[in-house]
């Protein structure tokens, strides 16, 4: 039996607690016992899909993902018939992409519904609006049949009140009825395990959610720069050399505090030793990281609008050549190519994080959560559960299949054209295909840049380096009631203090009092609860 508990999911701390709990009927229930929330359950068996052989094979043990140089010339259909039942299916998702045209004006959406055999309505909510939208939907008792769930106050109570127990359908070998869902690695299912039951289907991302430092390799080579900096001082010196305000170019579009933390070897999240936990911002090296980040800000190597910019602004700066470096996730790699405006010479690569003082073995890479979130099925939809799971199974069709080609790129000649065997999105494809259902579930992501195998190789090499010195948060999969209730608030105060320090509004010395306040305001209680959950998990796995 494989037993795992929940993982922390996508941030949704902006959800209004009062409105949310009003929809959960929790009056008088209080907190859920941690031993109940963290209760073990047999997770689905992992049955890898035997499809296309990768050109560069991944490694399930480390999380390195499979890489492909081209799409198969004749992708075969891996399903027969339609998974739907002819009835409407409602869904609620968030997206970080532009919202596409509605169904009446979207040929891709119409073709998808025809293939599914049901009318899939998708309420696509932009990321900044997600918290409020989800809260009002729950409070209004208006959840659709399938809905995305992220980290939120009192998640175990909410999921128990609102979602269907999927354990009989997915636990262990039962997953065999849904082969594409069975293709999702077991550890990705951890967040679906709540209250001793499987309460949803994961949205897998694997190592793709890991943040890295990208560089514009093409622009650096034009300047005769091919070597990566070997220390923080070399990085700062290079940033100063590259910054030219008179040419509207700066080295960076954000303050890379977490990168510098990794240069110093600060572990990811919580530090575990002998069953005891310490939050990583309690470490002495944090003040050194803050001081170093201030040096970058004071050197004026950041775009002037850095602290008021949104993520899409930074992507635009990097893609247009206004910045030479950018911190983003591995998952952004193909997007940079798709949206680049610098011509055929455009080239990116990952910078290996150097040791702060030049010791390469000191640095680490904070590995991201392999699960973006979970999709739950509404509690009163038991009579349609098999249909809904079959639809989710279709949406998880893996790379190399005809279904994946369609759900990712749309209809040939309309949404994409072929360059050899590789699909290249048209303008209409870019507009119509991001329907958001990749935030309901997905296949394990491939490393694949259509038509640019050399970039696929660089992406793969970057991942291979990251997993070799990767650092995972040991508390992933553990539930803390205190963190659920007040974690967002006390962590937000730490974030505010961080911004004040790196922008020079507060001294670095203020960090010590800030951490002490975090501990007394609830951080120590979170630690105690996580230590107990960690002990219980180790006893279960023993």
C-alpha positions in Angstrom: 0.0 0.0 0.0 1.2 3.5 -0.9 0.1 6.0 1.8 0.5 9.7 1.4 -1.4 12.7 2.7 -2.1 16.1 1.2 0.4 18.5 -0.3 0.2 22.2 -0.2 -1.6 23.3 -3.4 -1.8 26.4 -5.5 -2.1 29.6 -3.5 -5.6 30.7 -2.9 -5.2 32.4 0.4 -7.2 35.4 -1.0 -10.4 33.3 -0.6 -12.7 35.1 1.8 -12.8 32.8 4.9 -16.3 33.8 6.1 -17.9 33.4 2.7 -16.2 30.2 2.0 -17.1 28.6 5.3 -20.7 29.6 4.9 -20.8 27.2 2.0 -19.3 24.3 4.0 -21.9 24.0 6.8 -19.1 23.9 9.4 -21.0 25.6 12.2 -20.0 24.1 15.5 -17.5 21.7 13.9 -14.3 23.6 14.8 -11.0 22.4 13.4 -10.4 19.0 11.8 -8.0 16.8 13.8 -4.7 16.7 12.0 -4.6 12.9 12.3 -7.8 12.8 10.4 -6.8 15.2 7.7 -3.5 13.4 7.3 -5.0 9.9 7.5 -3.4 7.5 5.0 -5.2 6.1 2.0 -4.0 3.7 -0.8 -3.3 6.0 -3.7 -3.9 5.0 -7.3 -1.4 2.6 -8.9 0.9 4.2 -11.4 0.6 2.5 -14.8 2.8 4.3 -17.3 1.3 4.7 -20.7 3.4 2.8 -23.3 3.4 5.3 -26.1 6.1 7.1 -28.0 9.7 6.4 -27.0 11.4 9.6 -25.9 14.4 10.9 -27.6 15.9 11.8 -24.3 14.5 9.6 -21.5 13.5 11.0 -18.2 14.0 9.5 -14.8 11.0 8.8 -12.5 13.2 8.5 -9.5 14.6 12.1 -9.8 11.6 13.7 -11.6 13.5 14.4 -14.8 10.9 14.4 -17.6 10.9 12.8 -21.0 12.0 14.9 -24.0 11.0 14.7 -27.6 12.5 16.3 -30.7 9.4 16.0 -32.9 5.8 15.0 -32.8 5.0 11.5 -34.3 4.2 11.7 -38.0 1.0 9.6 -37.6 -0.2 9.9 -34.1 -2.7 7.2 -33.2 -6.0 7.6 -31.5 -5.8 6.1 -28.0 -9.5 6.2 -27.3 -12.6 5.0 -29.1 -16.0 6.6 -28.9 -17.0 9.6 -26.7 -16.5 9.8 -23.0 -19.5 12.0 -22.4 -23.1 11.0 -21.8 -24.8 13.7 -23.9 -25.6 15.8 -20.9 -24.1 19.2 -20.0 -21.0 19.2 -17.8 -20.1 22.3 -15.8 -16.6 23.1 -14.7 -14.7 26.0 -12.9 -11.0 26.7 -13.5 -8.5 29.5 -13.0 -6.0 30.5 -15.7 -2.9 32.5 -16.0 -3.4 32.9 -19.8 -5.7 35.4 -21.6 -9.3 34.2 -21.5 -10.2 32.8 -25.0 -13.4 33.7 -27.0 -16.6 32.1 -25.7 -18.0 28.9 -27.0 -20.3 30.6 -29.6 -17.2 32.2 -31.2 -14.6 29.4 -30.6 -14.3 26.6 -33.1 -11.9 24.7 -30.9 -14.3 24.7 -28.0 -17.1 23.5 -30.3 -14.9 20.7 -31.7 -13.9 19.6 -28.2 -17.5 19.3 -27.2 -18.2 17.2 -30.3 -15.4 14.8 -29.4 -16.4 14.6 -25.7 -20.0 13.8 -26.6 -21.2 16.3 -23.9 -21.4 20.1 -23.7 -18.4 21.0 -21.5 -19.0 24.5 -20.1 -15.9 26.0 -18.6 -16.0 29.0 -16.3 -12.5 30.4 -16.9 -11.4 32.8 -14.2 -8.3 34.9 -14.5 -5.8 34.2 -11.7 -6.1 37.6 -10.0 -9.9 37.1 -9.7 -9.8 33.5 -8.6 -10.0 33.8 -4.9 -13.1 36.1 -4.8 -14.8 34.1 -7.6 -14.3 30.8 -5.9 -15.5 32.2 -2.5 -18.7 33.6 -4.0 -19.4 30.4 -6.0 -19.1 28.3 -2.8 -21.1 30.7 -0.7 -23.8 30.7 -3.4 -23.9 26.9 -3.5 -23.1 27.2 -7.2 -20.2 24.8 -7.6 -20.3 23.0 -11.0 -19.9 19.2 -11.4 -16.1 19.6 -11.7 -14.1 22.3 -10.0 -10.5 23.2 -9.3 -9.5 23.3 -5.6 -6.4 25.0 -4.3 -4.9 25.7 -0.9 -7.6 27.4 1.3 -8.7 27.8 4.9 -10.0 24.6 6.4 -9.6 22.6 3.2 -10.4 19.1 4.8 -13.8 20.4 6.1 -14.6 22.0 2.8 -13.7 19.0 0.7 -15.6 16.7 3.0 -18.7 18.8 2.7 -18.5 19.6 -1.0 -16.8 16.8 -2.9 -17.4 13.2 -3.8 -15.3 10.5 -2.3 -13.5 8.9 -5.3 -11.6 6.2 -3.4 -13.8 3.3 -4.8 -13.1 4.5 -8.3 -9.4 5.4 -8.2 -7.6 3.7 -5.3 -5.1 1.1 -6.1 -5.9 -1.0 -9.1 -9.3 0.6 -9.6 -7.6 3.3 -11.6 -7.1 0.8 -14.4 -10.5 1.9 -15.8 -9.0 5.3 -16.5 -5.6 4.6 -18.2 -4.6 8.2 -18.8 -5.2 9.1 -15.2 -3.2 6.0 -14.2 -0.3 7.4 -16.2 0.0 10.3 -13.6 2.8 9.4 -11.2 1.7 8.3 -7.7 3.4 11.1 -5.8 1.4 13.6 -7.8 -1.8 12.2 -6.2 -0.7 13.1 -2.7 -2.8 16.3 -2.5 -6.0 14.4 -3.4 -5.6 12.3 -0.2 -7.7 14.1 2.4 -9.4 12.7 5.5 -8.3 9.2 4.6 -10.0 9.3 1.2 -9.2 10.2 -2.4 -11.1 13.4 -3.0 -10.1 14.5 -6.5 -7.9 14.2 -9.5 -4.5 16.0 -9.6 -3.3 18.6 -12.0 0.2 17.4 -12.6 3.2 19.6 -13.3 6.1 17.6 -12.1 9.4 19.5 -12.0 7.9 22.0 -14.4 6.8 24.2 -11.5 10.5 24.7 -10.4 11.7 28.3 -10.7 15.0 28.8 -12.6 17.1 31.7 -13.8 16.7 32.0 -17.6 19.2 33.8 -19.7 18.9 35.3 -23.2 21.7 33.2 -24.7 21.5 34.8 -28.1 22.0 38.4 -26.7 24.8 37.4 -24.4 26.7 35.6 -27.2 26.4 38.8 -29.3 28.4 40.4 -26.4 30.9 37.6 -26.3 29.6 36.2 -23.0 29.2 32.5 -22.9 30.2 31.5 -19.3 27.8 31.6 -16.4 28.8 33.5 -13.3 30.5 31.4 -10.7 29.6 33.4 -7.6 27.2 36.2 -6.5 29.9 38.8 -6.9 30.5 37.7 -10.5 26.7 37.7 -11.1 26.4 41.3 -9.7 29.4 42.4 -11.9 27.8 40.9 -15.0 24.5 42.5 -14.3 26.2 45.9 -13.9 28.0 45.3 -17.2 24.8 44.5 -19.1 22.6 47.2 -17.8 22.4 50.2 -20.2 19.5 52.5 -19.3 20.2 54.7 -22.3 19.5 51.7 -24.4 16.4 50.8 -22.4 18.0 47.5 -21.2 18.6 46.1 -17.7 19.9 42.8 -16.5 16.8 41.8 -14.5 13.1 42.5 -14.2 12.7 41.2 -10.7 14.7 41.1 -7.5 16.0 37.4 -7.4 15.9 36.9 -3.6 15.0 33.2 -3.8 17.8 32.6 -6.3 20.3 34.2 -3.9 18.9 32.0 -1.1 19.6 29.0 -3.2 23.2 30.3 -4.0 23.7 30.2 -0.2 22.4 26.7 0.1 19.3 27.6 2.1 17.0 24.6 1.9 13.5 24.6 0.4 10.7 25.5 2.8 11.2 23.7 6.1 14.4 22.1 7.3 14.0 18.6 8.8 16.6 16.9 11.0 15.7 13.9 13.1 12.0 14.6 13.0 12.5 18.3 14.1 11.5 21.1 11.8 12.9 24.6 11.3 11.4 27.2 8.9 14.1 28.1 6.4 13.8 31.9 7.1 14.9 31.2 10.7 18.4 30.4 9.3 21.2 33.0 9.7 22.0 32.9 5.9 18.6 34.7 5.3 20.1 38.1 6.3 23.0 37.6 4.0 20.6 36.8 1.2 18.6 40.0 1.9 21.7 42.1 2.0 22.9 40.7 -1.3 19.5 41.4 -2.9 19.7 45.0 -1.7 23.0 45.3 -3.4 21.4 44.4 -6.7 18.6 46.9 -6.2 21.1 49.6 -5.2 23.2 48.9 -8.2 20.2 49.8 -10.4 20.4 46.7 -12.5 16.6 46.1 -12.3 14.1 47.6 -14.7 12.7 50.7 -13.0 9.2 49.4 -13.0 10.2 46.1 -11.4 8.3 46.4 -8.1 5.0 47.4 -9.7 5.1 45.0 -12.7 3.0 41.9 -13.3 4.4 38.5 -14.5 3.3 39.1 -18.1 5.2 42.4 -18.1 8.4 40.6 -17.1 7.9 38.0 -19.7 7.5 40.7 -22.3 10.7 42.5 -21.1 12.7 39.2 -21.4 11.2 38.2 -24.7 11.9 41.6 -26.3 15.4 41.8 -25.0 14.8 44.5 -22.5 16.1 42.1 -19.8 18.9 39.5 -20.1 17.8 37.3 -17.2 14.5 36.2 -15.8 13.3 34.0 -13.0 10.4 31.8 -14.1 9.3 28.2 -14.0 10.5 25.4 -16.4 6.9 25.4 -17.7 7.5 28.9 -19.3 10.1 27.5 -21.7 7.9 26.8 -24.7 5.8 30.0 -24.0 8.9 32.1 -24.5 9.5 30.6 -27.9 5.8 30.8 -28.9 5.6 34.5 -28.0 9.1 35.7 -28.8 9.6 38.7 -30.9 13.3 38.7 -31.5 13.4 36.7 -34.7 14.9 33.3 -35.5 18.1 34.0 -33.5 16.1 33.8 -30.2 17.8 31.4 -27.8 17.4 30.7 -24.1 19.1 28.5 -21.6 19.0 27.9 -17.8 21.8 29.4 -15.7 23.1 26.9 -13.2 22.8 28.5 -9.8 26.3 29.3 -8.6 27.6 28.9 -5.0 27.4 32.3 -3.3 31.2 32.5 -2.7 32.1 30.4 -5.7 31.7 27.0 -4.1 29.4 25.1 -6.6 28.5 22.3 -4.1 27.0 24.9 -1.8 24.1 25.9 -4.1 20.8 24.1 -4.4 17.7 24.2 -6.5 14.2 24.5 -4.9 12.1 21.9 -6.6 8.6 23.0 -7.2 5.4 21.2 -6.1 4.6 18.5 -8.7 0.9 19.2 -8.2 -0.7 22.5 -9.3 -4.0 21.7 -7.6 -6.8 19.1 -7.6 -10.1 18.8 -9.5 -12.9 17.6 -7.3 -16.3 16.3 -8.4 -19.4 17.8 -6.7 -20.8 15.6 -3.9 -24.2 15.3 -5.4 -22.9 14.1 -8.8 -22.5 10.4 -7.8 -24.8 9.2 -10.5 -22.5 10.6 -13.2 -19.1 10.0 -11.5 -17.9 7.4 -14.1 -18.8 9.8 -17.0 -17.1 12.7 -15.3 -14.0 10.6 -14.6 -13.9 9.4 -18.2 -14.0 13.0 -19.4 -11.1 13.9 -17.1 -9.3 10.8 -18.4 -9.7 12.1 -22.0 -8.3 15.5 -20.9 -5.2 13.6 -19.6 -4.3 11.9 -22.9 -0.5 11.7 -23.1 2.0 13.2 -25.6 2.2 11.3 -28.9 -1.5 10.5 -29.1 -3.9 12.0 -31.5 -6.0 13.2 -28.6 -3.1 15.1 -27.1 -2.4 16.7 -30.4 -6.0 17.9 -30.6 -6.4 19.0 -27.1 -3.1 21.0 -27.1 -3.1 22.4 -30.6 -6.6 22.1 -32.0 -7.7 21.4 -35.6 -5.1 21.3 -38.4 -5.3 24.1 -40.8 -7.3 26.2 -38.4 -5.5 26.3 -35.1 -2.1 24.9 -36.2 0.0 24.2 -39.3 2.6 21.5 -39.6 6.3 22.3 -39.9 7.4 18.8 -40.8 5.5 16.8 -38.3 5.6 19.5 -35.6 2.4 21.5 -34.9 2.8 25.3 -34.9 -0.1 27.3 -33.5 -1.7 29.9 -35.8 -2.9 33.2 -34.5 -6.4 31.7 -34.1 -4.9 28.7 -32.3 -3.1 31.0 -29.8 -6.4 32.8 -29.2 -8.9 29.9 -29.0 -7.1 26.9 -27.5 -6.2 28.0 -24.0 -9.6 26.9 -22.6 -8.2 26.3 -19.1 -9.0 22.5 -19.0 -5.3 21.9 -18.4 -6.1 23.3 -14.9 -8.7 20.4 -14.4 -6.1 17.7 -15.1 -3.4 16.9 -17.6 -0.9 14.3 -18.7 2.7 14.5 -17.3 4.2 17.4 -19.3 6.8 16.5 -22.0 9.9 18.5 -22.7 9.1 19.5 -26.2 9.6 22.7 -28.2 8.0 22.2 -31.6 10.4 22.6 -34.5 13.4 23.6 -32.3 15.1 20.4 -31.1 18.2 22.2 -29.9 16.0 24.2 -27.4 14.4 20.9 -26.3 17.9 19.6 -25.5 18.7 22.7 -23.5 15.5 22.4 -21.6 16.2 18.8 -20.8 19.8 19.6 -19.8 18.5 22.3 -17.5 16.1 19.9 -15.8 18.8 17.3 -15.4 21.0 19.8 -13.6 18.2 21.0 -11.4 17.3 17.6 -10.1 20.9 16.7 -9.4 21.1 19.4 -6.7 17.4 19.8 -6.0 15.9 20.5 -2.6 12.3 19.5 -1.8 10.2 20.7 1.1 9.9 17.8 3.5 6.4 19.0 4.7 4.8 18.6 1.3 1.9 16.3 1.8 1.3 17.3 5.5 -1.7 19.3 6.9 -1.5 21.9 9.6 -4.8 23.3 10.9 -3.0 26.5 12.1 -1.4 27.0 8.7 -4.7 26.5 7.0 -6.3 29.2 9.2 -3.6 31.9 9.7 -0.6 30.8 7.5 -1.5 33.2 4.8 -1.7 36.1 7.2 1.5 35.6 9.1 3.4 34.6 5.9 2.0 37.8 4.3 3.6 39.9 7.0 7.0 38.2 6.3 6.5 39.0 2.6 5.8 42.6 3.4 8.8 42.9 5.5 10.9 41.3 2.8 9.8 43.8 0.3 10.5 46.7 2.7 14.0 45.4 3.3 15.1 44.8 -0.2 13.7 48.2 -1.3 15.5 50.0 1.5 12.6 51.0 3.6 13.6 48.9 6.5 17.1 47.8 7.7 18.2 44.1 7.3 18.4 43.9 11.1 14.5 44.2 11.1 14.4 40.6 9.9 15.2 39.1 13.3 12.2 40.7 15.0 10.0 39.9 12.0 10.8 36.2 12.3 10.3 36.3 16.1 6.9 37.8 15.5 6.0 35.1 12.9 7.0 32.4 15.4 4.9 33.8 18.3 1.9 34.6 16.0 1.5 31.0 15.0 4.7 29.8 13.3 5.7 27.7 16.3 2.2 26.1 16.4 2.5 25.3 12.6 5.9 23.7 13.3 4.5 21.5 16.1 1.6 20.3 14.0 3.8 19.5 11.0 6.3 17.7 13.2 3.4 15.5 14.6 2.1 14.9 11.0 5.7 14.1 9.9 6.1 11.5 12.7 2.7 9.9 11.8 3.6 9.7 8.2 7.0 8.1 8.9 5.3 5.6 11.2 2.8 4.7 8.5 5.5 4.2 5.9 7.7 2.2 8.2 
